[in-house]
Amino acid sequence: MELLMPGLGLIFWMTVSFGFVLLILKKYAWKPILNVLNKREKELAKSFSDAKRIEYEMSQLATIKTTKIAEAEKIHDQIIAKAKEEAESIVAQARERAREEARIIAEKSDELIENYKKAAILELKSQLSTLSMDIAEKIINEEFSDRDRNVRYVNKLLNSVAEN
Amino acid sequence: MQLRHLFINAKAFLIVFATIAVYVFPVADTRAAEHQNISDADNPEMKFDARKVIVDHVLDSYDWHLFDIGEREFSIHLPVILLYEGRLFFFSSKRFDHGYATYKGFRLAKEGPMKGRAIRVLDDGITPDPEASRIYDFSMTKNVLAVFVASALLCMLFISVGKKYREADIYSTPTGLPLFFEPLILFVRDQIAILAIGPQKYKPFMPYLLTAFFFIFLNNLLGLVPFFPGGANVTGNISVTFVLAMFTFFTTHWFANKTYWQHMFNMPGVPMFLKLPIPILPVIEMVGAFIKPFVLMIRLFANITAGHMVILSLTSLIFVLGSVSILMGYAISPLTIIFLIFLNFLKILVAFLQAYIFTLFSAFFFGMAVPDPDH
């Protein structure tokens, strides 16, 4: 029973002492300690979320990077393919044009040759008449007496010319 | 919660043991001589009274026994401060000569509920005065001094810890004392305050919870130290636990919000006949408000006192058996010592657990005092 008897003095001193400790520690211990702990936790949480965010952004950037690279490669391939195509078409065009020009030149030269040939034939014909006239003149001049024979001879000559 | 299981086991064990101890040892209570001293145990004339030894060690006293050298006793005689019939008496407890002397009409009560405390005696110097008016006893007893020592120690420890936190930048790893106390402080905050009160409302209760936790924990541990300045049964004293419980009570009602008071006096959602004309529910609620700190008071007191009693009982076992036969005393000693070592470890656990339980339950009461309005 004596154990359960509260003592006035102890209650009084305990109240004073504990109250004092409570006030002192509240001001000089718990406040700074809890402050630092809270601040540290907040900072940690912030750093953590920052890290998470940055990680996320980095992953975003990485996907963007890969897609960009893929796009660039695609464009690059396209450009090369197009260039090749163009080069081929240019070569083909050039070849076509050259062929065309060659054809035109050949045509023109054919024409020219034909013209020259015609001119040559014409000239030959005109010379032939002159030559005939010359032969005729000589025949007339030298052997105009024997007319029959001359005529035959002229005919003979004419024939031979015509055969040529 | 694993801690809870441990706590229940430890408590059950202590209670069973204390019960056995209390029932077994009075058997040895033969007509004990006045001047009991454990060194006299081997003297067949001086029977060892285990019950008296145990109760005397658990109770508060006016002087603090330090040690004996041979027959000489060394004690700190603490000041006795009495208010009697409007007069102040202030003298050293040496005047009582451990209960053998009467000083200015005051003497230490030998038995009864006031055992070990100053009472008024008649002119013969022995018989208690049945007509004496009330004595207001403000003496600096052993437990008062122990409370002062523990308070000074707490202030020194935590002011230095607080100073380190003030100076350190927040990213620095704690070293030294902060390294030791930070987990405990975080434990009180996260596992007690936030758990029981909630993350929004716990902040104003933190200073009290931390102070109570460390005060109880430190005093529990000091109570396990068998020599000065330890050894006083501070947290196993009903006055101390009463004050702690009252602090919890007043803190609860200081911070209690409107909803709490409404629930106490006008519980919403219950039939009117429970409140008027006979206020059954308000009475129940009010009784509950007082029972809560009362339970806190009893729990801490009973656990710590029971623990002290078990240890003292086991120690006494040596002397009880030794008074029967000195050989039996020696024979039982090794076993007792092994058991005592085990018990001391258990009591370190209990020291922590009881501090935890007291703080946790206080926090639960605080949590109940600040409920959300719509619930």
Boltz contact constraints between the chains, C-beta under 6 A:
constraints:
  - contact:
      token1: [A, 1]
      token2: [B, 113]
      max_distance: 6.0
  - contact:
      token1: [A, 2]
      token2: [B, 113]
      max_distance: 6.0
  - contact:
      token1: [A, 2]
      token2: [B, 115]
      max_distance: 6.0
  - contact:
      token1: [A, 4]
      token2: [B, 238]
      max_distance: 6.0
  - contact:
      token1: [A, 5]
      token2: [B, 113]
      max_distance: 6.0
  - contact:
      token1: [A, 6]
      token2: [B, 238]
      max_distance: 6.0
  - contact:
      token1: [A, 6]
      token2: [B, 239]
      max_distance: 6.0
  - contact:
      token1: [A, 6]
      token2: [B, 242]
      max_distance: 6.0
  - contact:
      token1: [A, 7]
      token2: [B, 239]
      max_distance: 6.0
  - contact:
      token1: [A, 8]
      token2: [B, 137]
      max_distance: 6.0
  - contact:
      token1: [A, 9]
      token2: [B, 137]
      max_distance: 6.0
  - contact:
      token1: [A, 9]
      token2: [B, 138]
      max_distance: 6.0
  - contact:
      token1: [A, 9]
      token2: [B, 139]
      max_distance: 6.0
  - contact:
      token1: [A, 10]
      token2: [B, 143]
      max_distance: 6.0
  - contact:
      token1: [A, 10]
      token2: [B, 144]
      max_distance: 6.0
  - contact:
      token1: [A, 10]
      token2: [B, 239]
      max_distance: 6.0
  - contact:
      token1: [A, 11]
      token2: [B, 239]
      max_distance: 6.0
  - contact:
      token1: [A, 11]
      token2: [B, 243]
      max_distance: 6.0
  - contact:
      token1: [A, 12]
      token2: [B, 138]
      max_distance: 6.0
  - contact:
      token1: [A, 13]
      token2: [B, 144]
      max_distance: 6.0
  - contact:
      token1: [A, 14]
      token2: [B, 147]
      max_distance: 6.0
  - contact:
      token1: [A, 14]
      token2: [B, 240]
      max_distance: 6.0
  - contact:
      token1: [A, 14]
      token2: [B, 243]
      max_distance: 6.0
  - contact:
      token1: [A, 15]
      token2: [B, 243]
      max_distance: 6.0
  - contact:
      token1: [A, 17]
      token2: [B, 147]
      max_distance: 6.0
  - contact:
      token1: [A, 17]
      token2: [B, 151]
      max_distance: 6.0
  - contact:
      token1: [A, 21]
      token2: [B, 151]
      max_distance: 6.0
  - contact:
      token1: [A, 21]
      token2: [B, 154]
      max_distance: 6.0
  - contact:
      token1: [A, 22]
      token2: [B, 211]
      max_distance: 6.0
  - contact:
      token1: [A, 24]
      token2: [B, 155]
      max_distance: 6.0
  - contact:
      token1: [A, 25]
      token2: [B, 158]
      max_distance: 6.0
  - contact:
      token1: [A, 25]
      token2: [B, 211]
      max_distance: 6.0
  - contact:
      token1: [A, 26]
      token2: [B, 207]
      max_distance: 6.0
  - contact:
      token1: [A, 28]
      token2: [B, 159]
      max_distance: 6.0
  - contact:
      token1: [A, 28]
      token2: [B, 162]
      max_distance: 6.0
  - contact:
      token1: [A, 29]
      token2: [B, 158]
      max_distance: 6.0
  - contact:
      token1: [A, 29]
      token2: [B, 159]
      max_distance: 6.0
  - contact:
      token1: [A, 29]
      token2: [B, 162]
      max_distance: 6.0
  - contact:
      token1: [A, 30]
      token2: [B, 207]
      max_distance: 6.0
  - contact:
      token1: [A, 30]
      token2: [B, 210]
      max_distance: 6.0
  - contact:
      token1: [A, 32]
      token2: [B, 162]
      max_distance: 6.0
  - contact:
      token1: [A, 32]
      token2: [B, 165]
      max_distance: 6.0
  - contact:
      token1: [A, 32]
      token2: [B, 166]
      max_distance: 6.0
  - contact:
      token1: [A, 33]
      token2: [B, 162]
      max_distance: 6.0
  - contact:
      token1: [A, 33]
      token2: [B, 165]
      max_distance: 6.0
  - contact:
      token1: [A, 36]
      token2: [B, 165]
      max_distance: 6.0
  - contact:
      token1: [A, 36]
      token2: [B, 170]
      max_distance: 6.0
  - contact:
      token1: [A, 39]
      token2: [B, 170]
      max_distance: 6.0
  - contact:
      token1: [A, 40]
      token2: [B, 170]
      max_distance: 6.0
